[in-house]
Amino acid sequence: MIKLPTGSKILDKLLDQGYESDIITTIYGPSGSGKTNLCILCAVNASRMGKKVIYIDTENNFSVERFRQICNSINLDHLKIINNMAFFKPNSFEEQKKTFEKLKDTINSKVGLVIVDSIAMLYRLEIGKSEDVFEVNNDLANQLSCLKEIAGKKNIPVLVTNQVYADFEEKDKVNMVGGDLLKYASKCLIELQITPAGNRRAIIKMHRSIPENSEIIFKIVEGGIIGTTEGRGFRLF
């Protein structure tokens, strides 16, 4: 199995060398938990390896300053790295759909990574204004199908971030926006949490070969992320 290194040694250790190349990996968690940071880390690493990166930014979360910090920390020219990246910023759920369909038909072997940050933003806005929830969910399923086809047929890792919401009946339970649609479209699910000490916990919730609930604790720093210890940190098996 070919894998794409994540850009972080501690995350590579958790994922047994990196993100799998023929599937959708979904990283989900609350705001500020590090989802976009992990996307940028992987984008930098893929680009430095000479691969083209498609970055679909629906929330305007991509920070050029953060990108520059990560590049500078490993002595990379951020302008050369970003030249290997193509950015799309759909403003509606319909634009998001058209972006995925276009990529499915035009993407080539030079592309080594597709990032969608996040899959949920425009979906939630569409749900909020639509009277036909079934139709919106069907559209999301079709969009995910496009991403699955890109990953599976083109052998390109697709990295997706997703938002979460609280369960009013089970307050400790975390739910992904899009529910089962995202769960079944992905072969790898990684939940991010913010710990009491302000660090981040990454937990494997689903994977084809790594035990469920394997986890690490990490800290976000200027150059990316570093491993740290807090409670259950570094429990990999």
C-alpha positions as CSV (number, residue, x, y, z in Angstrom):
1,M,0.0,0.0,0.0
2,I,1.4,3.4,-1.1
3,K,1.1,6.1,1.5
4,L,1.7,9.8,1.6
5,P,3.6,11.0,4.6
6,T,1.7,13.5,6.6
7,G,4.4,16.0,7.2
8,S,4.7,15.1,10.9
9,K,6.7,12.2,12.3
10,I,4.4,11.7,15.2
11,L,1.3,11.6,12.9
12,D,3.2,9.3,10.5
13,K,3.8,7.0,13.5
14,L,0.1,6.9,14.4
15,L,-0.9,6.2,10.8
16,D,1.8,3.7,10.1
17,Q,3.7,5.9,7.6
18,G,1.0,8.3,6.4
19,Y,-2.4,8.7,4.6
20,E,-3.5,5.8,2.3
21,S,-3.5,6.8,-1.3
22,D,-6.7,5.2,-2.6
23,I,-9.3,6.4,0.0
24,I,-10.9,9.4,1.6
25,T,-9.4,10.2,5.0
26,T,-11.7,12.4,7.1
27,I,-10.4,14.5,9.9
28,Y,-13.1,15.9,12.2
29,G,-13.3,17.9,15.4
30,P,-14.3,21.2,16.9
31,S,-13.2,24.6,15.7
32,G,-9.5,25.2,16.7
33,S,-8.6,21.5,17.1
34,G,-6.0,21.6,14.3
35,K,-7.8,20.3,11.2
36,T,-6.5,23.0,8.8
37,N,-3.0,22.7,10.3
38,L,-2.9,19.0,9.4
39,C,-4.1,19.9,5.9
40,I,-1.4,22.5,5.4
41,L,1.3,20.2,6.8
42,C,0.4,17.5,4.3
43,A,0.1,20.0,1.4
44,V,3.6,21.3,2.1
45,N,5.0,17.8,2.3
46,A,3.3,16.6,-0.9
47,S,4.5,19.7,-2.7
48,R,8.1,19.4,-1.6
49,M,8.0,15.8,-3.0
50,G,7.2,17.3,-6.4
51,K,3.5,16.5,-6.4
52,K,0.7,18.8,-7.4
53,V,-1.8,19.6,-4.6
54,I,-5.5,20.5,-5.1
55,Y,-6.7,22.6,-2.2
56,I,-10.4,23.2,-2.0
57,D,-11.0,25.8,0.8
58,T,-14.7,26.4,1.5
59,E,-14.2,28.3,4.8
60,N,-11.4,30.6,3.8
61,N,-9.3,28.8,6.5
62,F,-6.0,28.6,4.5
63,S,-3.5,31.0,6.1
64,V,-0.6,32.1,3.9
65,E,1.2,33.2,7.1
66,R,0.8,29.8,8.7
67,F,1.9,28.2,5.4
68,R,5.0,30.4,5.4
69,Q,5.8,29.5,9.0
70,I,5.7,25.7,8.3
71,C,7.8,26.1,5.1
72,N,10.4,28.3,6.9
73,S,10.7,25.8,9.8
74,I,12.1,23.2,7.3
75,N,14.0,25.7,5.2
76,L,11.7,25.6,2.2
77,D,10.9,28.5,-0.1
78,H,7.2,29.0,0.4
79,L,6.7,30.6,-3.0
80,K,8.2,27.5,-4.8
81,I,6.0,25.2,-2.6
82,I,2.8,27.1,-3.2
83,N,3.5,27.1,-7.0
84,N,2.7,23.4,-6.9
85,M,-0.7,24.0,-5.4
86,A,-4.0,24.9,-7.1
87,F,-6.7,26.6,-5.0
88,F,-10.5,26.4,-5.4
89,K,-12.9,28.5,-3.3
90,P,-16.5,27.5,-4.0
91,N,-19.0,29.9,-2.6
92,S,-22.1,27.7,-2.7
93,F,-23.0,24.0,-2.4
94,E,-23.7,24.0,-6.2
95,E,-20.2,25.4,-6.9
96,Q,-18.7,22.8,-4.6
97,K,-20.5,20.1,-6.6
98,K,-19.3,21.5,-9.9
99,T,-15.7,21.7,-8.6
100,F,-15.7,18.0,-7.6
101,E,-17.2,16.9,-10.9
102,K,-14.6,19.0,-12.9
103,L,-11.8,17.5,-10.9
104,K,-13.1,13.9,-11.4
105,D,-12.9,14.4,-15.2
106,T,-9.7,16.4,-15.5
107,I,-7.3,15.4,-12.7
108,N,-4.1,13.7,-13.9
109,S,-1.2,11.7,-12.6
110,K,0.8,14.8,-11.6
111,V,-1.6,15.4,-8.7
112,G,-0.5,13.7,-5.5
113,L,-3.1,15.1,-3.0
114,V,-6.6,16.5,-2.9
115,I,-7.7,18.4,0.2
116,V,-11.2,19.6,1.0
117,D,-11.4,21.9,4.0
118,S,-14.2,21.6,4.9
119,I,-16.8,19.3,3.3
120,A,-19.5,20.5,5.7
121,M,-19.6,24.3,5.6
122,L,-21.6,24.8,2.3
123,Y,-23.6,21.7,3.0
124,R,-24.8,23.1,6.3
125,L,-25.7,26.4,4.7
126,E,-27.7,24.5,2.0
127,I,-29.5,22.4,4.6
128,G,-30.5,25.6,6.4
129,K,-32.2,27.2,3.4
130,S,-33.6,24.1,1.6
131,E,-37.0,22.6,2.0
132,D,-35.9,19.2,0.6
133,V,-33.3,17.8,3.0
134,F,-33.3,14.5,1.1
135,E,-32.3,16.2,-2.1
136,V,-29.4,18.0,-0.3
137,N,-28.2,14.8,1.2
138,N,-28.4,13.1,-2.1
139,D,-26.3,15.8,-3.6
140,L,-23.7,15.4,-0.8
141,A,-23.6,11.6,-1.5
142,N,-23.0,12.3,-5.2
143,Q,-20.2,14.8,-4.3
144,L,-18.6,12.2,-2.0
145,S,-18.9,9.7,-4.8
146,C,-16.8,12.0,-7.0
147,L,-14.1,12.2,-4.3
148,K,-14.1,8.4,-3.9
149,E,-13.7,7.9,-7.6
150,I,-10.7,10.3,-7.6
151,A,-9.1,8.4,-4.7
152,G,-9.9,4.9,-5.9
153,K,-9.4,5.2,-9.7
154,K,-6.6,7.8,-9.7
155,N,-4.9,6.4,-6.6
156,I,-4.7,9.8,-5.1
157,P,-5.1,10.4,-1.3
158,V,-8.1,12.6,-0.6
159,L,-8.0,14.5,2.7
160,V,-11.3,15.9,4.0
161,T,-12.0,17.9,7.1
162,N,-15.4,18.0,8.8
163,Q,-17.2,19.9,11.5
164,V,-18.9,18.4,14.5
165,Y,-22.0,19.1,16.6
166,A,-23.0,18.1,20.1
167,D,-25.7,15.5,20.9
168,F,-28.3,17.1,23.1
169,E,-29.2,13.7,24.6
170,E,-25.7,12.4,25.0
171,K,-23.6,15.5,25.8
172,D,-20.3,13.6,25.7
173,K,-21.0,12.2,22.2
174,V,-19.5,13.9,19.2
175,N,-21.3,13.8,15.9
176,M,-19.9,14.5,12.4
177,V,-21.9,16.8,10.2
178,G,-23.3,14.7,7.4
179,G,-23.4,11.6,9.7
180,D,-23.3,8.3,8.0
181,L,-22.7,9.7,4.5
182,L,-19.3,10.9,5.6
183,K,-18.7,7.8,7.7
184,Y,-19.3,5.3,4.9
185,A,-17.5,7.4,2.2
186,S,-14.3,7.4,4.3
187,K,-12.1,4.5,5.0
188,C,-10.1,6.4,7.6
189,L,-11.7,8.6,10.3
190,I,-9.5,10.7,12.6
191,E,-11.1,12.6,15.5
192,L,-9.4,15.6,16.9
193,Q,-10.0,16.8,20.4
194,I,-8.8,19.8,22.5
195,T,-7.4,18.5,25.8
196,P,-7.8,20.2,29.2
197,A,-4.2,21.4,28.9
198,G,-4.8,23.0,25.5
199,N,-3.0,20.3,23.5
200,R,-4.6,18.3,20.8
201,R,-5.6,14.6,20.8
202,A,-5.8,12.6,17.5
203,I,-7.8,9.4,17.7
204,I,-8.2,6.8,15.0
205,K,-11.9,6.0,14.9
206,M,-11.8,3.9,11.8
207,H,-9.0,2.4,9.7
208,R,-8.4,-0.6,7.5
209,S,-5.4,-1.8,9.4
210,I,-4.8,0.3,12.5
211,P,-6.7,-0.6,15.8
212,E,-9.6,1.7,16.7
213,N,-8.9,4.3,19.4
214,S,-5.1,4.3,18.7
215,E,-4.1,7.9,19.6
216,I,-1.5,10.5,20.1
217,I,-1.4,13.9,21.8
218,F,0.3,16.7,20.1
219,K,1.0,20.4,20.4
220,I,0.6,23.0,17.6
221,V,3.8,25.0,17.3
222,E,5.1,27.5,14.8
223,G,6.7,24.9,12.6
224,G,3.8,22.5,12.6
225,I,3.0,20.0,15.4
226,I,5.1,18.1,17.9
227,G,4.3,15.1,20.1
228,T,3.7,15.7,23.8
229,T,2.5,13.7,26.8
230,E,-0.7,14.3,28.7
231,G,-2.8,11.6,30.2
232,R,-3.2,8.9,27.5
233,G,-0.7,10.4,25.1
234,F,1.2,8.1,22.7
235,R,-1.1,5.1,23.2
236,L,-0.7,3.7,19.8
237,F,-2.0,0.2,20.3
